[in-house]
Amino acid sequence: VKVDQCIDEIDNNERWGLRTPLFIFAFSKMRRGISYRSTRRVPTHIAILLGQGHNAMNVVQAMGRATFNGRSVLSGNGMQNVTLLTTSNDYVMARKVQNYIGDVHRQLQKGIVFHEAASGAIEKLPDSANFLRHTPRQIGQLKGQREIWKNLTSFYAPNYNALNSDEEEIKVKYWDSSEAQRLFRVFLEVSKESKRNGFGENDIQGAYNDTYRDDKYDLSLTRVKRQLKEFCDRSILSKDKGDSGISYKVICPKRLQNWYINDRLALTKTELSEGFNLSDVLGPNQSVDLTTNDDSSVGDDLIVNDDSSISDDLTVNDDSSSSDDLTIIDDDDTSSNLNYTDSNISDDGNYMVTPEDDDTIRAASNAFPPKRRRITKN
């Protein structure tokens, strides 16, 4: 018997009818189109908690089962809307997916071709459509599509001077948690040392226990793994599996340091007694020096990916024997110092790279140009 037929039997039974609440527990088949409505009843509540192994599209599709062309039936049963219970990150991500679809559709209506509309190549997409900023989930069934999509798509930077509602929830959740605050501090310290290579579970455990040894705060590796998973779920950290094992990165060091860290709990007892604050220990917003060397003897498409949210000193050394296409993909919201040297062409010098809506630097790909930047020679 099909589910909708079974619901119809209950609804039309004089003994049970619509006054009988129905609960349906489902998994993969729920996402793939089995009907959970009848002629007299439609879903009123839905609870979704899919593990991180499920990609973003699976989550959005599952949530979509509670949206339908049945508002008149819903209203006739005394309900004005469907109530969703899920994680804040998944909820914000799903909402932004719809915003993304809407923004792409708006650009298509203006005559912009699909791949340029989908990537924000002509008109940069708003942060309200940047759904991946709120989830570590993959896109689609194939691994690696997330990074490809991220590198091809241009969004305006979020407002780093304020937190949105789900970020405010994260701040409140961890503000008075001594363990979380100490871990946030350690993340920033280890990130600064490892720069763009990421850090491992043992790195965090060792740094945590070294930093807080005199305070007698120790953290087991099991506890570290559990906390790292939670912070990945909250989009504070990203997790990658490479040839050398699992590595983690802080998604937004600037926001973590400026908004989420409670100095009183993150500092050691000695640092507190001597009147330090966290900026004295970490430095302001943790600048990074990024160097890219290109010493090939042929013309290259040199792509520098900078997806940090902090100010950077970016050095590009290019001593190839011909001109190159230089693409800067810089996702942060701050100005960057770019030192670009090329031994064989006349572009040597120091440059300031700042966000710019109207001008682009030379791009390796016309189909998917990078973030728009204005480059001025110092």
C-alpha positions in Angstrom: 0.0 0.0 0.0 1.3 3.4 -0.9 1.8 6.0 1.9 -0.7 8.5 0.5 -3.3 5.7 0.1 -2.8 4.7 3.7 -3.2 8.3 4.8 -6.4 8.6 2.8 -7.7 5.5 4.6 -7.1 7.1 8.0 -8.5 10.5 7.0 -11.7 9.0 5.7 -12.3 6.7 8.7 -15.0 7.9 11.0 -13.2 6.6 14.1 -9.8 8.2 13.3 -10.1 11.0 10.6 -8.1 14.3 10.5 -8.1 14.6 14.3 -5.5 11.7 14.4 -1.9 13.0 14.2 0.4 11.1 11.9 4.2 10.7 12.3 6.3 9.5 9.4 9.9 8.4 9.9 11.8 8.2 6.7 15.3 8.5 5.2 16.6 8.3 1.6 13.2 7.4 0.0 11.7 10.5 1.5 14.0 12.7 -0.6 13.2 10.8 -3.8 9.6 11.6 -4.3 7.3 9.3 -2.3 4.1 11.3 -1.6 3.3 12.0 2.1 0.1 13.8 1.5 -3.5 12.9 0.8 -6.5 14.8 -0.6 -7.3 16.1 2.9 -4.0 16.2 4.7 -0.6 17.8 3.9 2.6 18.0 6.0 2.5 20.5 8.8 5.9 19.9 10.6 9.2 18.4 9.5 12.3 17.6 11.4 15.6 17.1 9.5 19.0 16.2 10.9 21.2 14.6 8.2 24.8 13.8 8.9 27.7 15.7 7.4 28.2 12.9 4.9 25.1 14.1 3.1 25.7 16.9 0.6 24.0 20.3 0.6 21.6 19.4 -2.1 20.3 16.3 -0.3 19.4 18.5 2.7 17.7 21.1 0.5 15.8 18.4 -1.3 14.7 16.8 2.0 13.4 20.2 3.3 11.6 20.7 0.0 9.3 17.8 0.8 7.4 20.1 3.2 6.8 22.7 0.5 4.2 21.9 -2.0 1.3 23.2 -4.1 -1.1 22.5 -1.2 -1.4 25.8 0.7 -5.2 25.7 0.4 -5.3 22.3 2.1 -2.9 23.4 4.8 -4.9 26.6 5.5 -8.2 24.6 5.5 -6.8 22.4 8.3 -6.0 25.5 10.4 -2.3 25.8 9.7 -0.8 28.9 8.1 2.7 27.5 7.5 4.9 24.5 7.8 7.2 24.3 10.9 10.8 23.1 10.3 13.1 21.8 13.0 16.7 21.6 11.9 20.2 23.0 12.7 20.6 26.7 12.2 23.4 26.2 9.7 21.3 23.9 7.5 18.4 26.3 7.7 20.5 29.3 6.7 22.2 27.3 4.0 18.9 26.1 2.5 17.5 29.7 2.5 20.6 31.0 0.7 20.3 28.2 -1.9 16.9 29.7 -2.8 18.4 33.2 -2.9 21.2 31.9 -5.2 18.7 30.4 -7.6 16.7 33.6 -7.5 19.7 35.8 -8.2 20.9 33.6 -11.1 17.3 33.7 -12.5 17.3 37.5 -12.2 20.6 37.8 -14.2 19.3 35.3 -16.9 16.3 37.6 -17.4 18.7 40.5 -18.0 20.3 38.5 -20.9 23.4 37.3 -19.1 24.4 33.8 -20.2 24.0 31.0 -17.7 27.6 30.2 -16.8 28.3 33.9 -16.3 25.1 34.3 -14.2 25.8 31.2 -12.1 29.4 32.3 -11.4 28.8 36.0 -10.8 31.2 36.8 -13.6 29.4 39.9 -14.8 27.4 40.8 -11.7 28.9 39.6 -8.5 26.4 37.6 -6.4 25.3 39.0 -3.0 26.4 37.4 0.2 22.7 36.6 0.8 23.2 33.9 -1.9 26.5 32.5 -0.6 25.1 29.3 0.9 28.4 27.5 1.2 29.6 30.0 3.8 27.3 28.4 6.3 28.0 24.7 5.7 31.0 22.4 5.4 28.9 20.0 3.2 29.9 19.0 -0.3 27.9 19.9 -3.4 26.4 17.0 -5.3 27.5 13.4 -5.3 31.0 13.9 -6.5 33.7 14.8 -4.0 35.7 17.9 -4.8 32.9 19.8 -6.5 32.6 22.2 -3.5 36.1 23.6 -4.1 35.7 23.8 -7.8 32.4 25.7 -7.4 33.9 28.0 -4.8 36.8 29.0 -7.0 34.6 29.7 -10.0 31.9 31.8 -8.2 32.2 35.4 -7.2 30.3 36.7 -4.1 30.4 40.0 -2.3 32.2 39.7 1.0 30.0 39.4 4.1 29.7 42.3 6.5 32.5 41.7 9.0 31.3 44.5 11.2 28.2 42.6 12.3 27.0 39.0 12.9 23.9 37.5 11.3 21.3 35.6 13.4 22.9 32.2 13.2 26.4 33.6 13.8 25.1 35.4 16.9 23.7 32.1 18.1 27.1 30.5 17.7 28.7 33.4 19.7 26.1 33.0 22.5 26.6 29.2 22.6 30.4 29.4 23.1 30.9 32.7 24.9 30.9 31.2 28.4 32.4 27.9 27.5 35.9 27.8 28.9 37.0 24.8 26.8 35.6 26.3 23.5 37.3 29.6 24.1 40.6 28.1 24.8 40.3 26.0 21.6 39.4 29.1 19.6 42.6 30.7 20.8 44.6 27.6 20.0 43.1 27.4 16.5 44.3 31.0 15.7 47.8 30.3 17.1 48.2 27.0 15.2 46.7 28.6 12.0 49.3 31.3 12.2 52.1 28.8 12.4 50.8 26.4 9.8 49.7 29.3 7.5 47.7 27.8 4.6 48.6 24.1 5.2 46.0 23.4 7.8 46.4 21.7 11.2 45.8 18.2 12.5 44.1 16.8 15.6 47.4 16.1 17.3 48.6 19.7 16.6 45.6 21.0 18.4 45.9 18.6 21.4 49.6 19.4 21.7 49.2 23.2 21.5 46.3 23.2 23.9 48.0 21.2 26.5 51.3 23.2 26.1 49.5 26.5 26.4 47.4 25.7 29.4 49.8 23.2 31.2 50.5 25.6 34.1 46.7 26.1 34.5 46.3 22.3 34.7 43.9 22.2 31.7 44.4 19.0 29.7 42.4 17.8 26.7 42.3 14.2 25.5 42.6 13.4 21.8 39.0 11.9 21.9 37.7 15.2 23.3 39.6 17.2 20.6 38.1 15.1 17.8 34.6 15.6 19.2 35.1 19.3 19.5 36.6 19.6 16.0 33.6 17.8 14.6 31.2 20.2 16.3 33.1 23.2 15.1 33.0 21.9 11.5 29.3 21.4 11.8 29.1 25.0 12.9 31.2 26.2 9.9 33.9 27.5 12.2 36.4 25.0 10.8 36.7 23.3 7.4 37.9 19.7 7.2 39.9 18.2 4.3 41.1 14.6 3.7 44.4 14.5 1.8 47.3 12.1 1.2 48.8 13.1 4.6 45.5 12.6 6.5 42.9 14.9 7.9 43.6 18.6 8.2 41.5 21.5 9.5 41.4 25.2 8.7 39.7 28.1 10.4 37.2 29.4 7.9 37.2 33.0 9.1 40.1 33.9 11.4 39.2 37.6 11.4 35.6 36.9 12.5 36.6 34.3 15.1 39.1 36.7 16.7 36.9 39.8 16.5 33.6 38.4 17.6 33.7 34.9 19.1 36.6 35.0 21.5 36.1 35.9 25.2 39.5 37.1 26.3 38.7 36.3 30.0 38.4 32.6 29.2 40.9 32.2 26.4 43.9 33.8 28.2 46.0 31.8 30.7 45.9 32.7 34.3 49.4 34.3 34.1 48.4 36.4 31.0 45.3 37.6 32.9 47.3 38.5 36.0 49.7 40.5 33.9 46.9 42.5 32.2 47.3 41.0 28.7 44.5 40.9 26.1 44.3 38.4 23.3 45.6 40.9 20.7 48.8 41.2 22.7 49.2 37.4 22.4 48.0 36.8 18.8 48.6 40.2 17.2 45.8 42.1 15.4 43.8 39.8 13.1 46.7 37.6 12.4 48.3 38.7 9.2 49.7 36.1 6.8 52.5 36.3 4.3 51.7 34.2 1.2 54.4 33.6 -1.4 53.9 32.0 -4.8 56.9 31.2 -7.0 56.7 30.5 -10.7 60.1 29.7 -12.3 58.9 27.9 -15.4 60.3 28.8 -18.8 57.1 29.0 -20.7 54.1 31.3 -20.6 51.8 30.3 -17.7 48.4 31.0 -16.3 49.4 31.8 -12.8 46.5 31.6 -10.3 46.9 32.8 -6.7 44.0 31.7 -4.5 43.6 33.8 -1.3 40.4 32.8 0.5 41.4 34.1 4.0 39.4 36.8 5.7 42.4 38.7 6.9 44.8 41.3 5.5 47.7 39.6 3.7 51.0 40.4 2.3 50.9 38.5 -1.0 54.2 38.0 -2.9 54.3 36.6 -6.4 57.8 35.9 -7.9 57.6 35.1 -11.6 60.9 34.7 -13.4 59.5 32.8 -16.5 60.7 33.8 -19.9 57.4 35.1 -21.2 54.4 37.1 -20.2 51.9 35.4 -18.0 48.2 35.7 -17.3 48.0 36.5 -13.6 44.8 35.8 -11.8 44.2 36.9 -8.2 41.3 35.2 -6.5 41.0 37.0 -3.2 37.9 36.3 -1.1 38.7 38.5 1.9 37.1 41.9 2.5 40.3 43.8 3.2 43.0 45.4 1.2 46.0 43.3 0.4 49.6 44.2 -0.4 50.7 42.5 -3.6 54.4 42.4 -4.4 54.7 41.1 -8.0 58.1 40.7 -9.7 58.7 39.3 -13.2 62.2 39.1 -14.5 61.3 39.3 -18.2 58.4 41.7 -18.5 57.9 45.2 -17.3 55.4 44.6 -14.5 57.9 44.6 -11.6 56.8 46.7 -8.7 54.7 46.9 -5.6 50.9 47.0 -6.1 48.0 47.6 -3.8 45.0 45.3 -4.5 41.7 46.6 -3.3 38.1 45.4 -3.9 36.6 47.1 -7.0 33.3 46.5 -8.7 34.1 48.0 -12.1 37.6 46.9 -13.0 39.2 43.5 -13.3 42.8 42.4 -13.5 43.9 40.2 -16.4 42.2 36.9 -16.0 43.3 33.5 -17.1 39.8 32.5 -18.0 37.2 34.9 -19.6 34.5 32.4 -18.7 35.0 32.5 -15.0 37.0 35.7 -14.1 38.2 36.1 -10.5 37.1 38.6 -7.9 37.1 42.1 -9.4 40.1 44.1 -8.1 41.6 47.4 -8.8 45.5 47.3 -9.0 47.5 50.4 -8.6 51.3 50.6 -8.7 52.8 52.1 -5.6 
